[in-house]
Amino acid sequence: RGDRTYRALIVDGTNRVACTTPDCSGGPGEHVDWVLNADTEYYRPGLAVRIGTTDANGLFSFPLENAMVSDSSLIWTGFAVTDPAPVDWTSGVDCTDWTSEGAMVLGSYGASGDTSDHSIAAALAGCDITYANVICVSQD
């Protein structure tokens, strides 16, 4: 939208990292090129529907107030899938640093229409899935 800058809510464990320990127990210094700001309210495009407010580490608590988008599409995220334990914002499987489109290479995805931790880490899928998207976060 307009002149805003956006970055993908996606991790690869090297170039973009949310947390290196569960829920960033070491603080925001664990971030590498992280896209969410600390203590910030985030909204869907148009500023009408609030998704939630991040904590001091720039992380959402679950459940979210509202889903990131209104549909139930799959979104690539790269977060560790730790079912049945709650997602802890650490990096997981990422289609070989998001460079592979192979069916036998895996990446983790979330369910964008969900408000639980499954919104960012629901399961793993082959990297050849063409209908998965990414969530973009405004940096302005």
Secondary structure per residue as TSV (DSSP state, phi and psi in degrees):
chain	resnum	aa	ss	phi	psi
A	1	R	-	360.0	122.5
A	2	G	T	57.0	-137.6
A	3	D	T	-96.2	16.6
A	4	R	-	-74.0	157.3
A	5	T	-	-104.7	133.4
A	6	Y	E	-122.9	149.6
A	7	R	E	-136.0	149.0
A	8	A	E	-75.9	139.2
A	9	L	S	-82.9	79.1
A	10	I	-	-150.0	145.8
A	11	V	-	-126.1	156.2
A	12	D	-	-133.0	3.1
A	13	G	S	83.2	-8.3
A	14	T	S	-130.1	-63.7
A	15	N	S	-80.4	-31.1
A	16	R	S	-137.5	120.5
A	17	V	B	-133.1	132.3
A	18	A	S	-85.4	-56.2
A	19	C	B	-141.4	143.8
A	20	T	S	-100.3	-15.6
A	21	T	S	-123.7	157.2
A	22	P	G	-52.0	126.5
A	23	D	G	55.4	27.9
A	24	C	G	54.5	50.7
A	25	S	T	-60.7	-18.3
A	26	G	T	-89.8	2.5
A	27	G	-	92.5	178.8
A	28	P	G	-66.9	-8.8
A	29	G	G	-64.5	-13.0
A	30	E	G	-75.6	-18.8
A	31	H	-	-66.8	143.5
A	32	V	B	-128.4	113.6
A	33	D	S	52.7	38.2
A	34	W	-	-71.9	145.5
A	35	V	-	-96.9	-17.4
A	36	L	S	-99.2	136.2
A	37	N	-	-89.1	154.8
A	38	A	T	-69.4	145.9
A	39	D	T	48.3	50.0
A	40	T	-	-127.9	137.2
A	41	E	E	-82.1	136.0
A	42	Y	E	-119.8	139.6
A	43	Y	E	-126.4	156.8
A	44	R	-	-66.2	162.0
A	45	P	T	-52.1	139.0
A	46	G	T	96.3	-6.8
A	47	L	S	60.2	21.4
A	48	A	-	-91.0	-35.9
A	49	V	S	-117.4	116.7
A	50	R	E	-79.7	129.6
A	51	I	E	-81.2	-44.8
A	52	G	E	163.3	-179.0
A	53	T	E	-119.3	132.4
A	54	T	-	-76.0	159.2
A	55	D	-	-89.4	-170.7
A	56	A	T	-62.9	-20.3
A	57	N	T	-94.5	5.1
A	58	G	S	73.3	34.8
A	59	L	-	-124.2	148.3
A	60	F	-	-83.8	146.6
A	61	S	-	-93.5	151.5
A	62	F	S	-112.0	145.2
A	63	P	S	-76.5	152.3
A	64	L	-	-68.3	159.2
A	65	E	S	-66.6	-40.7
A	66	N	S	-145.3	156.3
A	67	A	-	-63.4	155.2
A	68	M	S	-63.1	-36.8
A	69	V	S	-136.7	163.7
A	70	S	S	-82.8	-13.9
A	71	D	S	-94.3	-175.1
A	72	S	-	-117.6	43.3
A	73	S	-	-74.8	162.9
A	74	L	E	-89.1	142.3
A	75	I	E	-128.6	129.5
A	76	W	E	-67.0	135.8
A	77	T	-	-135.4	-38.5
A	78	G	-	82.9	4.6
A	79	F	B	-77.2	151.7
A	80	A	-	-63.5	130.5
A	81	V	-	-93.2	113.5
A	82	T	-	-120.6	32.6
A	83	D	T	-60.4	132.4
A	84	P	T	-90.9	-2.4
A	85	A	S	-68.9	154.9
A	86	P	-	-67.8	151.1
A	87	V	-	-62.0	140.1
A	88	D	-	-119.3	13.8
A	89	W	S	72.0	8.9
A	90	T	B	-84.2	160.2
A	91	S	B	-75.1	147.4
A	92	G	-	-125.7	-117.4
A	93	V	-	-103.0	131.6
A	94	D	B	-137.1	38.9
A	95	C	H	49.4	44.3
A	96	T	H	53.8	63.8
A	97	D	H	57.6	35.5
A	98	W	H	62.1	31.6
A	99	T	T	-109.6	-12.8
A	100	S	-	-101.8	143.6
A	101	E	-	-117.1	19.6
A	102	G	-	-78.8	144.4
A	103	A	T	-68.6	-28.0
A	104	M	T	-91.4	-1.4
A	105	V	S	-100.9	137.6
A	106	L	E	-108.1	154.1
A	107	G	E	-140.8	154.2
A	108	S	E	-96.1	146.1
A	109	Y	E	-135.7	161.9
A	110	G	E	-116.1	169.4
A	111	A	E	-106.3	105.0
A	112	S	T	-60.6	-26.5
A	113	G	T	-84.8	2.2
A	114	D	-	-92.9	152.9
A	115	T	-	-108.2	-7.8
A	116	S	S	-81.6	-176.5
A	117	D	G	-64.1	-13.7
A	118	H	G	-67.5	-12.3
A	119	S	G	-65.1	-24.7
A	120	I	T	-116.1	-15.8
A	121	A	-	-152.9	89.6
A	122	A	-	-98.9	-43.5
A	123	A	E	-169.8	-174.8
A	124	L	E	-111.6	150.5
A	125	A	E	-146.6	160.1
A	126	G	E	-64.7	142.5
A	127	C	T	-73.3	1.5
A	128	D	T	-86.6	-0.2
A	129	I	-	-68.1	119.8
A	130	T	S	-93.5	-10.5
A	131	Y	S	-96.3	4.8
A	132	A	-	-84.8	146.8
A	133	N	B	-118.1	-174.0
A	134	V	-	-127.8	153.7
A	135	I	-	-94.2	129.6
A	136	C	E	-105.2	138.7
A	137	V	E	-116.2	128.1
A	138	S	E	-66.8	137.3
A	139	Q	-	-100.9	4.5
A	140	D	-	-102.2	360.0
